[in-house]
Amino acid sequence: MKGLTEWFEAPEGIIACAKAVRSMPMFAASLNGRANGFIALSAHIH
């Protein structure tokens, strides 16, 4: 996340995001046995 300064510049934002995704379902992507991305899902029901 530190490399994505457009979205996660402030350290407080990185900490808040890291805490939020702990309770979400997550999926990871890998290439050649190395993790290279993930997605965390949150349902928004209106």
C-alpha positions in Angstrom: 0.0 0.0 0.0 2.9 2.3 0.5 3.6 2.2 -3.2 0.0 3.4 -3.9 0.4 7.0 -2.7 -2.5 8.2 -4.8 -4.9 6.2 -2.6 -2.9 5.5 0.6 -0.7 8.5 1.3 -1.4 9.1 5.0 -0.2 6.5 7.5 -3.6 6.7 9.3 -5.3 5.7 6.1 -3.1 2.6 5.7 -3.8 1.6 9.3 -7.5 2.1 9.0 -7.7 0.1 5.8 -5.6 -2.7 7.2 -7.9 -2.9 10.2 -11.1 -2.8 8.0 -10.1 -5.7 5.7 -9.5 -8.1 8.6 -13.2 -8.9 8.9 -13.8 -9.2 5.1 -13.6 -12.2 2.8 -10.4 -12.0 0.9 -8.9 -13.6 -2.2 -5.3 -13.5 -3.4 -3.8 -13.7 -6.8 -0.4 -15.3 -7.4 2.0 -15.7 -10.3 4.8 -18.2 -10.3 4.2 -18.9 -6.6 4.4 -15.3 -5.5 1.5 -13.2 -4.3 0.9 -10.2 -6.5 -2.5 -8.9 -5.5 -5.6 -9.4 -3.4 -9.2 -8.2 -3.1 -11.2 -7.8 0.0 -15.0 -7.8 -0.4 -17.5 -5.8 1.5 -21.3 -6.0 0.9 -23.1 -2.7 0.6 -26.8 -3.2 0.9 -29.2 -0.3 0.6 
